């Protein structure tokens, strides 16, 4: 199966149309075997869904045979859940994301497990804090640096949730933790976002706009 780094290199999340083109091109690349092309197809479905073409993305995900590769099944469950959440059906996404997290954990697919838990925090908004803390606990115990990078966005997401709930002091702690992890394993963009979040939270605490 593909390394997450290979998938990361094809994604430009702020431009899903460009990402779609890259995944379509990659699926024609002879360097990838049949299972890897199916894995790329799950990301093609995600890129299509991000452009609001939900039925097309759903049909693509439905066409992927996952019987012989359980990791592929995790990706399909995850992308189906993401698609349902994006198309306005978060409650329907929750059981699929729970399956993705459970199967991913069983298979030792750490990155995908944390991704599923992170998506559960988004789709199951009434339990956002508990899902995020579960994801943080899981991610903190892994060794893979790419999976560890989830610590940045998870602390940041929890920080904003607490900030919006009026729990500004708790939020600041989360933003500071996000910054610490960003310095350790994050990207320059994550480091910048973490510092900006701290600045905004400190302004909120001081009563400045």
TIPA-504057 format. One line per field, with one value per residue: residue number from 1; residue in one letter; x, y, z of N, C-alpha, C in turn. Coordinates in nm, 3 decimals. Layout:
nr	c(NUM / ...)
rest	c(A / ...)
nxx	c(X / ...)
nyy	c(Y / ...)
nzz	c(Z / ...)
caxx	c(X / ...)
cayy	c(Y / ...)
cazz	c(Z / ...)
cxx	c(X / ...)
cyy	c(Y / ...)
czz	c(Z / ...)
END
This chain:
nr	c(1 / 2 / 3 / 4 / 5 / 6 / 7 / 8 / 9 / 10 / 11 / 12 / 13 / 14 / 15 / 16 / 17 / 18 / 19 / 20 / 21 / 22 / 23 / 24 / 25 / 26 / 27 / 28 / 29 / 30 / 31 / 32 / 33 / 34 / 35 / 36 / 37 / 38 / 39 / 40 / 41 / 42 / 43 / 44 / 45 / 46 / 47 / 48 / 49 / 50 / 51 / 52 / 53 / 54 / 55 / 56 / 57 / 58 / 59 / 60 / 61 / 62 / 63 / 64 / 65 / 66 / 67 / 68 / 69 / 70 / 71 / 72 / 73 / 74 / 75 / 76 / 77 / 78 / 79 / 80 / 81 / 82 / 83 / 84 / 85 / 86 / 87 / 88 / 89 / 90 / 91 / 92 / 93 / 94 / 95 / 96 / 97 / 98 / 99 / 100 / 101 / 102 / 103 / 104 / 105 / 106 / 107 / 108 / 109 / 110 / 111 / 112 / 113 / 114 / 115 / 116 / 117 / 118 / 119 / 120 / 121 / 122 / 123 / 124 / 125 / 126 / 127 / 128 / 129 / 130 / 131 / 132 / 133 / 134 / 135 / 136 / 137 / 138 / 139 / 140 / 141 / 142 / 143 / 144 / 145 / 146 / 147 / 148 / 149 / 150 / 151 / 152 / 153 / 154 / 155 / 156 / 157 / 158 / 159 / 160 / 161 / 162 / 163 / 164 / 165 / 166 / 167 / 168 / 169 / 170 / 171 / 172 / 173 / 174 / 175 / 176 / 177 / 178 / 179 / 180 / 181 / 182 / 183 / 184 / 185 / 186 / 187 / 188 / 189 / 190 / 191 / 192 / 193 / 194 / 195 / 196 / 197 / 198 / 199 / 200 / 201 / 202 / 203 / 204 / 205 / 206 / 207 / 208 / 209)
rest	c(X / X / X / X / X / X / X / X / X / X / X / X / X / X / X / X / X / X / X / X / X / X / X / X / X / X / X / X / X / X / X / X / X / X / X / X / X / X / X / X / X / X / X / X / X / X / X / X / X / X / X / X / X / X / X / X / X / X / X / X / X / X / X / X / X / X / X / X / X / X / X / X / X / X / X / X / X / X / X / X / X / X / X / X / X / X / X / X / X / X / X / X / X / X / X / X / X / X / X / X / X / X / X / X / X / X / X / X / X / X / X / X / X / X / X / X / X / X / X / X / X / X / X / X / X / X / X / X / X / X / X / X / X / X / X / X / X / X / X / X / X / X / X / X / X / X / X / X / X / X / X / X / X / X / X / X / X / X / X / X / X / X / X / X / X / X / X / X / X / X / X / X / X / X / X / X / X / X / X / X / X / X / X / X / X / X / X / X / X / X / X / X / X / X / X / X / X / X / X / X / X / X / X / X / X / X / X / X / X)
nxx	c(0.084 / 0.026 / 0.259 / 0.185 / 0.312 / 0.341 / 0.079 / 0.029 / 0.193 / 0.054 / -0.167 / -0.329 / -0.493 / -0.628 / -0.689 / -0.884 / -0.954 / -0.715 / -0.588 / -0.755 / -0.690 / -0.423 / -0.446 / -0.591 / -0.403 / -0.196 / -0.314 / -0.286 / -0.026 / 0.239 / 0.402 / 0.258 / 0.081 / -0.214 / -0.369 / -0.268 / -0.351 / -0.623 / -0.627 / -0.541 / -0.767 / -0.955 / -0.874 / -0.906 / -1.184 / -1.231 / -1.126 / -1.302 / -1.540 / -1.486 / -1.528 / -1.794 / -1.927 / -2.102 / -2.256 / -2.113 / -1.868 / -1.954 / -2.038 / -1.795 / -1.650 / -1.814 / -1.757 / -1.518 / -1.349 / -1.307 / -1.255 / -1.026 / -0.827 / -0.787 / -0.694 / -0.759 / -1.032 / -1.061 / -0.989 / -1.194 / -1.424 / -1.359 / -1.349 / -1.610 / -1.748 / -1.646 / -1.745 / -2.024 / -2.049 / -1.963 / -2.161 / -2.377 / -2.483 / -2.408 / -2.479 / -2.523 / -2.271 / -2.127 / -2.143 / -1.997 / -1.747 / -1.678 / -1.651 / -1.432 / -1.232 / -1.219 / -1.151 / -0.914 / -0.752 / -0.740 / -0.593 / -0.355 / -0.316 / -0.214 / -0.215 / -0.453 / -0.638 / -0.624 / -0.704 / -0.970 / -1.077 / -1.042 / -1.218 / -1.455 / -1.481 / -1.555 / -1.790 / -1.959 / -2.064 / -2.165 / -2.009 / -1.755 / -1.528 / -1.460 / -1.406 / -1.190 / -1.001 / -0.965 / -0.843 / -0.609 / -0.489 / -0.441 / -0.272 / -0.055 / 0.081 / 0.205 / 0.482 / 0.543 / 0.642 / 0.482 / 0.221 / 0.227 / 0.215 / -0.049 / -0.103 / -0.075 / -0.290 / -0.504 / -0.485 / -0.515 / -0.772 / -0.926 / -0.868 / -0.997 / -1.261 / -1.302 / -1.251 / -1.462 / -1.663 / -1.640 / -1.447 / -1.183 / -0.931 / -0.866 / -0.861 / -0.639 / -0.430 / -0.447 / -0.385 / -0.124 / -0.005 / -0.045 / 0.126 / 0.373 / 0.388 / 0.382 / 0.627 / 0.788 / 0.712 / 0.564 / 0.456 / 0.589 / 0.367 / 0.178 / 0.309 / 0.295 / 0.013 / -0.041 / 0.086 / -0.062 / -0.313 / -0.268 / -0.213 / -0.462 / -0.629 / -0.518 / -0.577 / -0.854 / -0.880 / -0.782 / -0.967 / -0.943 / -1.014)
nyy	c(-0.120 / 0.238 / 0.484 / 0.738 / 0.975 / 0.980 / 1.020 / 1.265 / 1.434 / 1.463 / 1.604 / 1.922 / 2.096 / 2.340 / 2.367 / 2.172 / 2.093 / 2.091 / 1.892 / 1.678 / 1.645 / 1.567 / 1.323 / 1.175 / 1.158 / 1.023 / 0.776 / 0.659 / 0.598 / 0.380 / 0.305 / 0.242 / -0.022 / -0.236 / -0.231 / -0.002 / 0.189 / 0.179 / 0.277 / 0.535 / 0.612 / 0.644 / 0.887 / 1.046 / 1.043 / 1.188 / 1.440 / 1.508 / 1.519 / 1.741 / 1.941 / 1.960 / 1.776 / 1.551 / 1.318 / 1.202 / 1.152 / 0.969 / 0.755 / 0.678 / 0.592 / 0.382 / 0.203 / 0.085 / -0.204 / -0.358 / -0.599 / -0.762 / -0.621 / -0.497 / -0.248 / -0.074 / -0.081 / 0.064 / 0.319 / 0.368 / 0.365 / 0.584 / 0.795 / 0.786 / 0.858 / 1.116 / 1.235 / 1.218 / 1.384 / 1.629 / 1.673 / 1.741 / 1.552 / 1.468 / 1.296 / 1.051 / 0.998 / 0.931 / 0.648 / 0.518 / 0.638 / 0.558 / 0.284 / 0.295 / 0.395 / 0.188 / -0.041 / 0.053 / 0.081 / -0.187 / -0.292 / -0.166 / 0.069 / 0.355 / 0.632 / 0.656 / 0.581 / 0.791 / 0.998 / 0.920 / 0.942 / 1.215 / 1.310 / 1.216 / 1.385 / 1.612 / 1.543 / 1.434 / 1.645 / 1.699 / 1.556 / 1.649 / 1.729 / 1.498 / 1.308 / 1.434 / 1.436 / 1.163 / 1.109 / 1.258 / 1.122 / 0.877 / 0.950 / 1.054 / 0.836 / 0.712 / 0.642 / 0.724 / 1.002 / 1.144 / 1.074 / 1.171 / 1.439 / 1.503 / 1.589 / 1.862 / 1.984 / 1.868 / 1.965 / 2.232 / 2.237 / 2.160 / 2.373 / 2.587 / 2.504 / 2.517 / 2.788 / 2.904 / 2.823 / 2.985 / 2.922 / 3.041 / 3.048 / 2.776 / 2.722 / 2.867 / 2.718 / 2.487 / 2.594 / 2.672 / 2.424 / 2.322 / 2.489 / 2.408 / 2.141 / 2.193 / 2.316 / 2.100 / 1.884 / 1.985 / 2.163 / 2.460 / 2.625 / 2.533 / 2.610 / 2.887 / 2.927 / 2.834 / 3.021 / 3.248 / 3.176 / 3.171 / 3.443 / 3.557 / 3.440 / 3.538 / 3.807 / 3.793 / 3.713 / 3.937 / 4.119 / 4.269 / 4.358)
nzz	c(0.000 / -0.030 / 0.090 / 0.328 / 0.275 / -0.003 / -0.086 / 0.036 / -0.116 / -0.350 / -0.287 / -0.281 / -0.077 / -0.076 / -0.337 / -0.476 / -0.735 / -0.878 / -0.730 / -0.793 / -1.066 / -1.043 / -0.904 / -1.090 / -1.295 / -1.161 / -1.122 / -1.363 / -1.376 / -1.421 / -1.216 / -0.994 / -0.836 / -0.878 / -0.639 / -0.518 / -0.699 / -0.655 / -0.398 / -0.448 / -0.586 / -0.383 / -0.280 / -0.498 / -0.506 / -0.272 / -0.345 / -0.551 / -0.407 / -0.243 / -0.418 / -0.430 / -0.583 / -0.507 / -0.565 / -0.775 / -0.648 / -0.456 / -0.616 / -0.728 / -0.499 / -0.430 / -0.627 / -0.568 / -0.494 / -0.195 / -0.079 / -0.076 / 0.045 / 0.346 / 0.449 / 0.248 / 0.275 / 0.511 / 0.423 / 0.237 / 0.401 / 0.562 / 0.373 / 0.275 / 0.506 / 0.539 / 0.311 / 0.350 / 0.573 / 0.465 / 0.278 / 0.425 / 0.600 / 0.873 / 1.089 / 0.967 / 0.888 / 1.115 / 1.214 / 1.008 / 1.026 / 1.281 / 1.237 / 1.064 / 1.235 / 1.424 / 1.269 / 1.153 / 1.382 / 1.461 / 1.250 / 1.280 / 1.147 / 1.196 / 1.121 / 0.971 / 1.160 / 1.348 / 1.181 / 1.132 / 1.393 / 1.430 / 1.235 / 1.343 / 1.560 / 1.429 / 1.285 / 1.482 / 1.658 / 1.911 / 2.079 / 2.051 / 2.202 / 2.352 / 2.150 / 2.026 / 2.232 / 2.259 / 2.016 / 2.049 / 2.262 / 2.139 / 1.923 / 2.058 / 2.143 / 1.933 / 1.708 / 1.451 / 1.265 / 1.078 / 1.148 / 1.404 / 1.359 / 1.358 / 1.613 / 1.621 / 1.470 / 1.606 / 1.874 / 1.808 / 1.691 / 1.912 / 2.074 / 1.940 / 1.959 / 2.237 / 2.273 / 2.128 / 2.290 / 2.500 / 2.682 / 2.735 / 2.865 / 2.891 / 2.623 / 2.538 / 2.649 / 2.493 / 2.240 / 2.287 / 2.328 / 2.073 / 1.931 / 2.041 / 1.950 / 1.678 / 1.641 / 1.687 / 1.513 / 1.305 / 1.004 / 0.840 / 0.784 / 0.970 / 1.203 / 1.182 / 1.184 / 1.442 / 1.607 / 1.537 / 1.633 / 1.909 / 1.952 / 1.884 / 2.074 / 2.310 / 2.275 / 2.298 / 2.564 / 2.694 / 2.635 / 2.410 / 2.069)
caxx	c(0.000 / 0.101 / 0.300 / 0.107 / 0.389 / 0.311 / -0.052 / 0.045 / 0.257 / -0.043 / -0.276 / -0.327 / -0.630 / -0.694 / -0.723 / -0.925 / -0.955 / -0.577 / -0.565 / -0.826 / -0.610 / -0.303 / -0.481 / -0.625 / -0.277 / -0.123 / -0.379 / -0.240 / 0.118 / 0.274 / 0.477 / 0.165 / 0.012 / -0.360 / -0.420 / -0.229 / -0.440 / -0.752 / -0.605 / -0.544 / -0.906 / -1.026 / -0.838 / -0.975 / -1.321 / -1.229 / -1.106 / -1.427 / -1.637 / -1.453 / -1.580 / -1.940 / -1.984 / -2.119 / -2.304 / -2.001 / -1.773 / -2.015 / -2.036 / -1.657 / -1.618 / -1.894 / -1.701 / -1.389 / -1.358 / -1.218 / -1.259 / -0.895 / -0.730 / -0.859 / -0.655 / -0.839 / -1.165 / -1.055 / -0.990 / -1.327 / -1.512 / -1.321 / -1.390 / -1.756 / -1.788 / -1.610 / -1.837 / -2.156 / -2.041 / -1.953 / -2.286 / -2.483 / -2.541 / -2.308 / -2.524 / -2.503 / -2.126 / -2.068 / -2.115 / -1.891 / -1.620 / -1.649 / -1.598 / -1.298 / -1.140 / -1.205 / -1.076 / -0.780 / -0.680 / -0.717 / -0.490 / -0.234 / -0.306 / -0.222 / -0.252 / -0.594 / -0.717 / -0.632 / -0.786 / -1.110 / -1.116 / -1.050 / -1.342 / -1.566 / -1.495 / -1.623 / -1.925 / -2.036 / -2.028 / -2.203 / -1.902 / -1.631 / -1.413 / -1.421 / -1.342 / -1.059 / -0.909 / -0.932 / -0.746 / -0.483 / -0.430 / -0.392 / -0.160 / 0.060 / 0.148 / 0.264 / 0.619 / 0.554 / 0.638 / 0.370 / 0.102 / 0.245 / 0.180 / -0.190 / -0.111 / -0.086 / -0.426 / -0.599 / -0.482 / -0.570 / -0.918 / -0.984 / -0.856 / -1.102 / -1.388 / -1.308 / -1.258 / -1.598 / -1.751 / -1.613 / -1.347 / -1.067 / -0.806 / -0.839 / -0.828 / -0.501 / -0.343 / -0.447 / -0.312 / 0.018 / 0.036 / -0.039 / 0.250 / 0.485 / 0.394 / 0.416 / 0.773 / 0.855 / 0.685 / 0.472 / 0.502 / 0.597 / 0.232 / 0.118 / 0.375 / 0.238 / -0.125 / -0.041 / 0.119 / -0.175 / -0.421 / -0.231 / -0.231 / -0.605 / -0.685 / -0.471 / -0.657 / -0.987 / -0.866 / -0.756 / -1.081 / -0.914 / -1.073)
cayy	c(0.000 / 0.362 / 0.562 / 0.860 / 1.083 / 0.981 / 1.082 / 1.407 / 1.509 / 1.486 / 1.690 / 2.065 / 2.100 / 2.464 / 2.358 / 2.033 / 2.062 / 2.055 / 1.762 / 1.580 / 1.621 / 1.492 / 1.184 / 1.107 / 1.130 / 0.920 / 0.646 / 0.604 / 0.580 / 0.238 / 0.278 / 0.197 / -0.148 / -0.225 / -0.190 / 0.137 / 0.274 / 0.187 / 0.367 / 0.669 / 0.640 / 0.698 / 1.028 / 1.113 / 1.064 / 1.298 / 1.564 / 1.536 / 1.561 / 1.875 / 2.034 / 1.957 / 1.677 / 1.445 / 1.193 / 1.147 / 1.098 / 0.850 / 0.646 / 0.632 / 0.515 / 0.260 / 0.113 / 0.033 / -0.335 / -0.358 / -0.731 / -0.826 / -0.533 / -0.431 / -0.107 / -0.002 / -0.068 / 0.175 / 0.444 / 0.390 / 0.405 / 0.720 / 0.893 / 0.789 / 0.939 / 1.255 / 1.282 / 1.238 / 1.503 / 1.748 / 1.693 / 1.780 / 1.436 / 1.425 / 1.183 / 0.930 / 0.976 / 0.884 / 0.504 / 0.481 / 0.685 / 0.469 / 0.161 / 0.324 / 0.405 / 0.055 / -0.127 / 0.108 / 0.044 / -0.332 / -0.319 / -0.091 / 0.183 / 0.462 / 0.760 / 0.651 / 0.577 / 0.928 / 1.074 / 0.885 / 1.003 / 1.359 / 1.333 / 1.193 / 1.507 / 1.710 / 1.497 / 1.412 / 1.771 / 1.696 / 1.488 / 1.694 / 1.731 / 1.361 / 1.244 / 1.496 / 1.389 / 1.024 / 1.117 / 1.306 / 1.012 / 0.777 / 1.005 / 1.078 / 0.708 / 0.655 / 0.685 / 0.777 / 1.149 / 1.197 / 1.059 / 1.259 / 1.575 / 1.525 / 1.656 / 2.006 / 2.021 / 1.825 / 2.065 / 2.356 / 2.222 / 2.163 / 2.511 / 2.671 / 2.461 / 2.574 / 2.933 / 2.938 / 2.791 / 3.082 / 2.869 / 3.100 / 3.009 / 2.639 / 2.728 / 2.914 / 2.604 / 2.401 / 2.662 / 2.665 / 2.287 / 2.312 / 2.554 / 2.322 / 2.028 / 2.245 / 2.336 / 1.969 / 1.795 / 2.048 / 2.236 / 2.605 / 2.681 / 2.500 / 2.693 / 3.021 / 2.923 / 2.816 / 3.151 / 3.338 / 3.136 / 3.219 / 3.588 / 3.588 / 3.399 / 3.634 / 3.929 / 3.765 / 3.711 / 4.072 / 4.204 / 4.349 / 4.303)
cazz	c(0.000 / -0.045 / 0.206 / 0.338 / 0.213 / -0.146 / -0.099 / 0.074 / -0.225 / -0.457 / -0.239 / -0.252 / -0.026 / -0.113 / -0.480 / -0.500 / -0.879 / -0.911 / -0.667 / -0.875 / -1.186 / -1.003 / -0.872 / -1.215 / -1.364 / -1.085 / -1.140 / -1.491 / -1.364 / -1.413 / -1.093 / -0.892 / -0.866 / -0.883 / -0.509 / -0.496 / -0.781 / -0.584 / -0.286 / -0.508 / -0.624 / -0.266 / -0.267 / -0.609 / -0.459 / -0.176 / -0.419 / -0.622 / -0.305 / -0.197 / -0.518 / -0.422 / -0.676 / -0.409 / -0.626 / -0.851 / -0.552 / -0.394 / -0.715 / -0.739 / -0.379 / -0.435 / -0.729 / -0.522 / -0.430 / -0.078 / -0.015 / -0.064 / 0.110 / 0.455 / 0.463 / 0.150 / 0.334 / 0.605 / 0.347 / 0.178 / 0.512 / 0.602 / 0.271 / 0.274 / 0.620 / 0.511 / 0.207 / 0.411 / 0.656 / 0.378 / 0.203 / 0.516 / 0.671 / 0.971 / 1.170 / 0.888 / 0.876 / 1.241 / 1.221 / 0.913 / 1.082 / 1.395 / 1.178 / 1.012 / 1.349 / 1.486 / 1.179 / 1.142 / 1.503 / 1.454 / 1.148 / 1.309 / 1.055 / 1.294 / 1.059 / 0.933 / 1.284 / 1.402 / 1.087 / 1.158 / 1.521 / 1.406 / 1.162 / 1.437 / 1.639 / 1.344 / 1.249 / 1.604 / 1.723 / 2.052 / 2.154 / 1.986 / 2.294 / 2.388 / 2.033 / 2.004 / 2.336 / 2.223 / 1.907 / 2.106 / 2.340 / 2.044 / 1.845 / 2.144 / 2.171 / 1.812 / 1.680 / 1.316 / 1.267 / 1.000 / 1.230 / 1.520 / 1.316 / 1.393 / 1.743 / 1.598 / 1.432 / 1.709 / 1.981 / 1.754 / 1.678 / 2.046 / 2.121 / 1.883 / 2.017 / 2.371 / 2.255 / 2.086 / 2.403 / 2.605 / 2.776 / 2.669 / 2.931 / 2.849 / 2.480 / 2.523 / 2.677 / 2.374 / 2.133 / 2.321 / 2.299 / 1.927 / 1.888 / 2.080 / 1.857 / 1.546 / 1.639 / 1.691 / 1.399 / 1.211 / 0.886 / 0.864 / 0.784 / 1.099 / 1.305 / 1.169 / 1.232 / 1.588 / 1.668 / 1.515 / 1.724 / 2.042 / 1.953 / 1.884 / 2.203 / 2.410 / 2.258 / 2.354 / 2.710 / 2.743 / 2.598 / 2.289 / 1.948)
cxx	c(0.088 / 0.144 / 0.218 / 0.179 / 0.359 / 0.177 / -0.044 / 0.098 / 0.160 / -0.154 / -0.236 / -0.470 / -0.702 / -0.732 / -0.762 / -0.930 / -0.816 / -0.545 / -0.634 / -0.743 / -0.486 / -0.335 / -0.521 / -0.499 / -0.200 / -0.183 / -0.344 / -0.091 / 0.151 / 0.354 / 0.387 / 0.097 / -0.139 / -0.419 / -0.387 / -0.314 / -0.578 / -0.741 / -0.605 / -0.686 / -0.986 / -0.997 / -0.894 / -1.120 / -1.329 / -1.216 / -1.233 / -1.533 / -1.612 / -1.500 / -1.732 / -2.006 / -2.005 / -2.162 / -2.193 / -1.898 / -1.825 / -2.010 / -1.894 / -1.618 / -1.692 / -1.835 / -1.573 / -1.410 / -1.257 / -1.201 / -1.121 / -0.792 / -0.799 / -0.820 / -0.733 / -0.981 / -1.170 / -1.064 / -1.128 / -1.427 / -1.486 / -1.370 / -1.541 / -1.808 / -1.762 / -1.710 / -1.976 / -2.156 / -2.041 / -2.085 / -2.405 / -2.550 / -2.444 / -2.351 / -2.505 / -2.354 / -2.068 / -2.043 / -2.007 / -1.755 / -1.580 / -1.593 / -1.455 / -1.196 / -1.113 / -1.121 / -0.932 / -0.694 / -0.645 / -0.603 / -0.357 / -0.210 / -0.323 / -0.270 / -0.402 / -0.684 / -0.733 / -0.717 / -0.934 / -1.159 / -1.131 / -1.179 / -1.464 / -1.589 / -1.568 / -1.768 / -2.015 / -2.011 / -2.065 / -2.099 / -1.765 / -1.511 / -1.367 / -1.354 / -1.203 / -0.959 / -0.872 / -0.826 / -0.610 / -0.412 / -0.369 / -0.266 / -0.036 / 0.142 / 0.217 / 0.405 / 0.633 / 0.541 / 0.519 / 0.239 / 0.108 / 0.204 / 0.033 / -0.203 / -0.130 / -0.231 / -0.529 / -0.601 / -0.542 / -0.722 / -0.986 / -0.977 / -0.966 / -1.239 / -1.407 / -1.322 / -1.400 / -1.700 / -1.728 / -1.509 / -1.208 / -0.935 / -0.766 / -0.797 / -0.684 / -0.402 / -0.333 / -0.369 / -0.161 / 0.074 / 0.048 / 0.090 / 0.372 / 0.500 / 0.430 / 0.566 / 0.847 / 0.837 / 0.603 / 0.539 / 0.517 / 0.460 / 0.162 / 0.179 / 0.318 / 0.096 / -0.132 / -0.011 / 0.004 / -0.291 / -0.393 / -0.254 / -0.379 / -0.669 / -0.642 / -0.546 / -0.797 / -0.984 / -0.848 / -0.869 / -1.056 / -0.974 / -0.964)
cyy	c(0.126 / 0.420 / 0.691 / 0.976 / 1.095 / 1.049 / 1.231 / 1.490 / 1.541 / 1.583 / 1.837 / 2.096 / 2.229 / 2.467 / 2.214 / 1.995 / 2.021 / 1.917 / 1.652 / 1.544 / 1.539 / 1.346 / 1.107 / 1.068 / 1.018 / 0.782 / 0.581 / 0.570 / 0.433 / 0.203 / 0.218 / 0.068 / -0.129 / -0.177 / -0.045 / 0.233 / 0.287 / 0.280 / 0.512 / 0.709 / 0.692 / 0.846 / 1.110 / 1.141 / 1.179 / 1.431 / 1.605 / 1.585 / 1.702 / 1.983 / 2.033 / 1.859 / 1.546 / 1.312 / 1.125 / 1.083 / 0.970 / 0.731 / 0.591 / 0.546 / 0.381 / 0.157 / 0.044 / -0.098 / -0.343 / -0.496 / -0.791 / -0.741 / -0.453 / -0.284 / -0.020 / 0.018 / 0.046 / 0.307 / 0.472 / 0.432 / 0.550 / 0.823 / 0.898 / 0.875 / 1.086 / 1.315 / 1.309 / 1.363 / 1.630 / 1.779 / 1.718 / 1.667 / 1.383 / 1.305 / 1.050 / 0.897 / 0.907 / 0.734 / 0.456 / 0.521 / 0.601 / 0.337 / 0.181 / 0.330 / 0.268 / -0.038 / -0.079 / 0.072 / -0.104 / -0.366 / -0.250 / 0.024 / 0.311 / 0.595 / 0.763 / 0.647 / 0.717 / 1.016 / 1.048 / 0.947 / 1.154 / 1.394 / 1.310 / 1.317 / 1.615 / 1.670 / 1.481 / 1.530 / 1.775 / 1.631 / 1.528 / 1.684 / 1.589 / 1.289 / 1.302 / 1.448 / 1.241 / 1.021 / 1.162 / 1.196 / 0.908 / 0.828 / 1.025 / 0.952 / 0.648 / 0.711 / 0.753 / 0.929 / 1.208 / 1.186 / 1.154 / 1.403 / 1.607 / 1.600 / 1.806 / 2.045 / 1.980 / 1.923 / 2.197 / 2.349 / 2.228 / 2.304 / 2.599 / 2.634 / 2.520 / 2.726 / 2.975 / 2.912 / 2.886 / 3.038 / 2.912 / 3.059 / 2.867 / 2.636 / 2.769 / 2.801 / 2.512 / 2.463 / 2.659 / 2.525 / 2.265 / 2.374 / 2.467 / 2.204 / 2.074 / 2.268 / 2.204 / 1.891 / 1.860 / 2.112 / 2.384 / 2.672 / 2.654 / 2.585 / 2.835 / 3.025 / 2.913 / 2.949 / 3.249 / 3.306 / 3.183 / 3.369 / 3.625 / 3.553 / 3.495 / 3.767 / 3.912 / 3.771 / 3.850 / 4.170 / 4.293 / 4.281 / 4.266)
czz	c(0.000 / 0.090 / 0.208 / 0.271 / 0.064 / -0.171 / -0.068 / -0.042 / -0.338 / -0.416 / -0.234 / -0.208 / -0.061 / -0.261 / -0.513 / -0.648 / -0.926 / -0.853 / -0.747 / -0.999 / -1.154 / -0.974 / -0.998 / -1.292 / -1.294 / -1.105 / -1.273 / -1.488 / -1.340 / -1.287 / -0.985 / -0.933 / -0.854 / -0.750 / -0.480 / -0.580 / -0.717 / -0.464 / -0.335 / -0.546 / -0.505 / -0.249 / -0.383 / -0.570 / -0.360 / -0.247 / -0.495 / -0.524 / -0.255 / -0.295 / -0.524 / -0.517 / -0.599 / -0.472 / -0.705 / -0.759 / -0.488 / -0.488 / -0.730 / -0.619 / -0.379 / -0.530 / -0.683 / -0.446 / -0.317 / -0.016 / 0.010 / 0.009 / 0.220 / 0.476 / 0.366 / 0.203 / 0.435 / 0.531 / 0.287 / 0.286 / 0.553 / 0.501 / 0.255 / 0.389 / 0.597 / 0.410 / 0.264 / 0.499 / 0.571 / 0.308 / 0.295 / 0.591 / 0.777 / 1.055 / 1.098 / 0.875 / 0.999 / 1.245 / 1.126 / 0.967 / 1.203 / 1.345 / 1.127 / 1.125 / 1.410 / 1.399 / 1.164 / 1.262 / 1.502 / 1.359 / 1.179 / 1.214 / 1.137 / 1.235 / 1.029 / 1.055 / 1.342 / 1.311 / 1.112 / 1.289 / 1.508 / 1.331 / 1.251 / 1.522 / 1.560 / 1.319 / 1.371 / 1.697 / 1.871 / 2.140 / 2.100 / 2.079 / 2.325 / 2.272 / 2.010 / 2.108 / 2.312 / 2.114 / 1.958 / 2.184 / 2.247 / 1.973 / 1.931 / 2.167 / 2.050 / 1.791 / 1.545 / 1.315 / 1.191 / 1.077 / 1.350 / 1.485 / 1.345 / 1.525 / 1.726 / 1.571 / 1.537 / 1.825 / 1.933 / 1.743 / 1.813 / 2.104 / 2.068 / 1.937 / 2.157 / 2.365 / 2.221 / 2.197 / 2.521 / 2.707 / 2.728 / 2.734 / 2.894 / 2.702 / 2.459 / 2.551 / 2.555 / 2.259 / 2.160 / 2.297 / 2.148 / 1.875 / 1.922 / 1.984 / 1.716 / 1.533 / 1.631 / 1.561 / 1.288 / 1.091 / 0.921 / 0.869 / 0.917 / 1.211 / 1.303 / 1.224 / 1.384 / 1.658 / 1.653 / 1.609 / 1.865 / 2.053 / 1.962 / 2.018 / 2.314 / 2.399 / 2.318 / 2.507 / 2.770 / 2.711 / 2.479 / 2.168 / 1.850)
END
